[in-house]
Amino acid sequence: MTLPDILAILSGAAVGLILALIGGGGSILATPALLYIVGVANPHIAIGTSALAVSVNAFANLVNHARRGHVRWRNAMIFAAAGVIGAIAGAAIGKATNPDVLLPLFALVMIIAGVFMLRRRADTPADEARFSRAAVPRLLLYGQGVGVMSGFFGIGGGFLIVPGLIGATGMSMIQAIGSSLFSVGAFGATTAISYAADGLIDWRIAGLFIGGGLIGGVIGATFATHLSKQRGVLQRVFAGVVFAVAAYMLWRSLS
């Protein structure tokens, strides 16, 4: 096993842990990790590979959260259905966009999402958020908008899905994290299929990344359950990860 293989496994484990912990950040971390740590030279291949790996890990982590009762299935499925349509359009636009423009825009959107999470109200009680037909139009609107950005940037979109689910339904942070993973998996799969059709996935690296991510996901789901009992902690962790990676990506893009 070569050094890049080991780095791919370790990077995958870190991504899986963060994905299960905050419901997002998979591709936020995966794409830079593939570019700057594993050494994938082509940004579009890094995006396609990360989309596949994050999609598989998201569905695996969804099972971990579902067992803990964190998933609101109807909200998650409506949001994902609308988002997949948007992701198809976004991926087509993203592949035609200069990668030197994609990464700085990606970082700026991340910063906006982090600010939103810090400004939102404190968590609702864990049993407060129920499915409501009145929330369906918001779920469809937010889902499609997040899907477009997910496809455009080649990401699972969890760092946007979590705020979107909270804004549309008022669910708690831990419920949004668990529910978001359904959309992350669906959006990532849609984007990965689009990139695979153009030969923009490194299948070997993706397999190693996924293997590491499955291990990290079990650890992350356990941490998320524990932190959800401490008011506001998950929001701060979410925002902190987003800000740190956004700053790094801006620095690398502009240097």
N, C-alpha and C positions, 0 to 999 in steps of 0.2 A: 504494500500500500504506500503510495507516494505522499509527500507532504501536502500537496493540494487536496488529496482525498481526505486526509485527516482534518484539514482545515474546513472542508465542506461539511463533514460530520459534526464538528464542533460548532460551526456557524449554524447548522440546521438545528442543533439542540438549543442554542440561544434563541433562535427565532421561534421554535415551538414553545419554549417557556414563556416568552413575551406574549405570544399569540393567545395562549391559554390564560395568562394573567390579566391582560387588559382588553382582549377581544380584537385587538388591532396591532399594528406594528409589524406584522409578518413580512410584508413586502417592503415596508419602510426600512427594515433591517436587512431583508434578504437581498434586495437589489444592490445596495452598497456593499454588503458582505461578498457577494459574488464578484463584483467589480474590483474591490480594493483588498480583499483578504484572499479569496480563492484564486483570483487572477483571470477571470473571464474577460477577454479583451473587448468584445462587441457589446455595447450597452443594450442593444435590442435583444441579443441572445440572453443576457443577464435578466432582462425584464421577462421574457418568455419562460425561462427556466424557473425563475422565482415564482411566477404566477402558478405554474404547475405544482411546485413543491408546497407552496402556501395553501393551495386549494386542498390537497390531500391531507395536510396537517390540520387544516381547519375542520374538516369533517371528522377527523379522529378526535380532536379536542371537543367537538360538539357532543360526542358521546360522553366524554368525561363530565361536562357541565350538565348534560341532560340527566345523568344519574344523580346529580346533586339537586335537581329540581330548579335549575336556573333558566331553562329555555321556555319562552312563550311562543309556542309553535305557530299559531295562526298569524300573529304579528310578523314573525320571522319569514314565513312563506310568502305573505303578500308583499313585504318589502323586497324579498329576493326576486320574485317574479317580475316586478316592475324594474328592478335593477339590472336583470339579465338583458332586457331589451336595450337599456341605455348602454350597457357594457359592450354590446356588439358594435354600436355606432362609435363609441369612444375608442375602442381598439383599432378600428379602421383609420381613424384620425391620428391616433398616437403613432402608428407604424409609419405614417407619412410625415411625421414631425421630426425635425432635427433633434437628436438626443442631447445636444448641448443646450437646447432650450427646455427640454423635458425636465431635467433634474433640478434646475433652480426653481422652476414653477412648482414642482413637486414639494420642495422644501417650504416654499411660501404658503402653500395650501395647508401643510402640516402645522405651521405656526398658528394659522387662523383657527384650526381645529383645536389646538391645545389651549388657546385663549378662551374659546367657547366653553371648554370643559371646566376651566378654573372659575368662570363667571356664573356657571349654572347653580341652581339652588341645591341644597343638601338632599341626600338620598331620600326617596319615599320609602315607607315600610315595605318589606319584601313581599307582602301579600296584597299590596294595593293595586298594582297594575293588572287589569284584566282586559280581555279582548273587548273592543267597543267598535260598533259599526261606524260611529262618528269619526273614528280615527282613520278609517280606511282611505279617504281621499289624501290625507297627509302622508300615510304610509306609501301610497302610490307615487305621490309627487316627490317626496324625499328619496324614495327608493330609486326612481328613475334618474334623478339628479346625481346621486352618489354613484349609480351604475355607470353613467357617462364618464365621470372622473376616474372611476376604477379602471375602466377599459382604456382610457386615454393615457393614464400613467402606468398601466400594466401592473396594478396592485390589487390585492384582495379587497382593500377599501375599509378595513375594520376601524381605522382611526377616524373615518367619516361616518361609518354605519352606526357606531355606538352613539355619538351625538345625535344622529338622525333618528334612531329608534327612541331615544329619550325625548327628543323634541316632538315626535309624532304621537307618542303614547303616554309619556310621563312615567315610564317604568323605572325601576331602580337601576343603579349602576351595574350590580352583579347580574340582573336579568338582561340588561342590554348587552353585557359582555357575552353571556351564554347564547343569547338569541342571535347576536351579530355573526357568530361563527357559521350559521347556515348560509347567510348571504356572502360571507367571505369565501366560503367554499364554492358557491355557485358562480360568483363574479370571477374568481380566480380560474375556475374551469373554463368559463366562456372565453376569457382572455387567452388562456393557454391553448385552447383549440385553435383560435385565430392565429396565434404565433406559430404553432406546430405546423399548420397548413403551409406556412412560408419557410419551414425548416429553421426556425429561430428558437429551438430548444436543445440544450445539451442534456441528453437523457441520462447519461451516466452520473453527471454531477447532480441532477435532479433526484436520482435514486438515493445517493449518499445523503443529500440534504434532508430528504424525507425520513430516512432512517434515524438521523440524529434528532429530528423534530418530534418524532413519536415519543422518544424518551423525555425530552424537555417538556412536552405538553402535559404529561402526567404530573410532573413537579409543579408546573405553572398553575394548573387547575386547583391543586391543593392550597397553594399560596393565595390564590384569588378568593377561595372560600374563607380562609382565615382573615384576610384583610377587609373583606366585605363587612365584617362585624365591627370594624372601626370606622366611624363616621367620617366620610370625606377623604379617606386615605387613598382609595382606588383612583379617585379623580386626580389627585396630586401625582400619583405614580404615573398615570396615563399621560398627563401633561408634561411631566418631567422627561419621560422617554421621548416623546414627540419633539420637544424643544432641543434636546441634546442631539438627536440624529439629524434634525433639520439644520442646526448650526454646522454640523460636520459636513453635510452635503453641500451647503452653501460655500463653505470654505474650500472644499475640493473642486467645486464647479468653477469658482472664481479665481482659484490660484493657478 
